Amino acid sequence: MASLRDMQFARDVRTLLSFRYFRRLFSVRLVSQFADGIFQVALASYVLFSPERQPNALAIALSFAILLLPFSVIGPFCGVLIDRWSRRQLLVYTNLARFALVALVALAIAQGGDGPLFFGLVLAAFSINRFVLAALSAALPHVVPKDKLVMANAVSPTCGTLAYLLGLAAGTGITTATGSDWVVVAIASVTYVGAAALALRMPRRLLGPDLEQARQQVREAVRHIVAGLVDGTKHVLARKPAAYGLAAIGAHRLSYGISTMATILLYRNTFSHGDIEAGLAGMATVVLISGAGFGTAAFLTPIAVRRVGKQQWIIALLVLAAVAQFGPAAFFTPVGICIAAFLLGISAQGIKICVDTLVQENIDDVYRGRVFSLYDVLFNVVLVGSATLAALVLPASGKSYLVLILCGVWYVATALMYRRLTRVVPSTIAAAPPERPPVPVGPGRGGTPAGGSRPVQPRGLA
């Protein structure tokens, strides 16, 4: 079975790599997320598992809030710009900006800093990272045909996650070898330069957005950001498959975030018995096993979607998440947690693949940047909320049967509600103009009004 799975995934990868500009966009994702893995393992070592720091659940939740909530405010504004600026240029300049910011983080760590300046630099780097991921998702329909979007959403983000895990492994190895977190962060900063250079291999206008008056639209965007966000929100709410998918993944992330917090506490305070290095190594193992679940989801999801459809597969994955909570996780042993992490990895990534595709299929191109930024905000707000909730209800050991049961019940309730809402809603609807015109963004190509129903055709596929 494993060999068949690997063969199918390899065939999907080969199919997508036959598209020249997919290859180039794909390379930007891989290098960028490899650098993310290196950077984030160094931060985890420095902030969460450092012997000099003893964070409890509330302190960890506060760290999540400091790093993610400010971006939740500015993220949608970035989405408006993703819909007006060249996405190729964004990938170049944001990776260069991350190089500078992460280099400053390395300098702060070398000096032992952990105050407002340190967290401000990390916040800026994380904010730009979400900006990059939203631009990559919004650009994907421009480099593959529409009938390959499910496959592309299975392969591209999943391979990006695997690249992240490789970066995590590389960062862990470098940290162990050098005993210096700042060196690891400095290596990550240089890697972002490589991602920027790879983005330059694509034509400037290839990745959209599909607008002709680029400079004028940037000026208009400054005056119409709030109105643009309102139009983007109305647009996604009018496209029920995308709206219900976003609601489902938000509900999934609530329990998933609580499980993540419990896992950190288990390895920080229970399984490691005070051995910080053992705790970090155990947590890294869980992340790698979860990554294996992501890879499994990338193989299973295209097959399942062809057979039962995206909406039914989302329901099945929510049930699988509940099984993970009620089954292996309930033993509260390292082996049980690793098995649960694998199953939750399948569930989380499979749902994300489906929801990404639902958004791409149902949202007009001139709205995609805003919608994917709102998507990221949803992730961030729910993660902070779940971390805060976990800090209030979890003991320091991370072990609570009541919380575990409630998380499982939440997954089941989400599956039932999603099934009820989508019973009569097709997974793809014909694009229709919004009830009122969007904020001025200029005509689309070929005279089609922005936000109109002309399908976007991928370019440069040979």
Secondary structure, DSSP 8 states (H G I E B T S, - for coil): -HHHHHHHHHHHHHHHHTSHHHHHHHHHHHHHHHHHHHHHHHHIIIIIS-TT----HHHHHHHHHHHHHHHHHHHHHHHHHHTTS-HHHHHHHHHHHHHHHHHHHHHHHHTT--SHHHHHHHHHHHHHHHHHHHHHHHHGGGTS-GGGHHHHHHHHHHHHHHHHHHHHHHHHHHHHHH--HHHHHHHHHHHHHHHHHHHTTS-TTTT----S-HHHHHHHHHHHHHHHHHHHHHHHHHSHHHHHHHHHHHHHHHHHHHHHHHHHHIIIIISSTT-HHHHHHHHHHHHHHHHHHHHHHHHHHHHHHHHH-HHHHHHHHHHHHHHHHHTGGGG-SHHHHHHHHHHHHHHHHHHHHHHHHHHHHHS-HHHHHHHHHHHHHHHHHHHHHHHHHHHHHS-TT---HHHHHHHHHHHHHHHHHHHHHHTT--S-------SS--S---B-GGG-BTT-S---------
